[in-house]
Amino acid sequence: MVGISFGCMKPSKLLCLVAPILLGATTLFGTEVSPMRSWTDLQGRSIYARLLAPPNEGVIKIEREDGQVFNLNVARLSQADLDYLRSLAEPAPAESPSVLTL
């Protein structure tokens, strides 16, 4: 029998199957899972959802709490939502290395 080891010594099968899922629950394909937020279009209509995919050809993919998925045209989003998307695309500021003064 071939098995996958997750580094558990005397594993409970359930724990070894669930632990990697729980540890990876905050990431999606190497990026952080987007939080639920209100998305608003230029007409003032809003939807509470999380971002599933970054803009691709002018469209983002979002998911409501009930699991329903929508594609939104970026050109129709509010300025606040555009700013939010822009902030996600910006690289995180690099931490400056600690300097030890002797």
Buried (B, 14 or more C-beta within 10 A) or exposed (E): EEEEEEEEEEBEEEEBEEBEEEEEEEEBEEEEBBEEBEBBBEEEEEBEBBBBBEBEEEEBBBBEEEEEEBEBEBEEBBEEBEEBBEEEEEEEEEEEEEEEEE
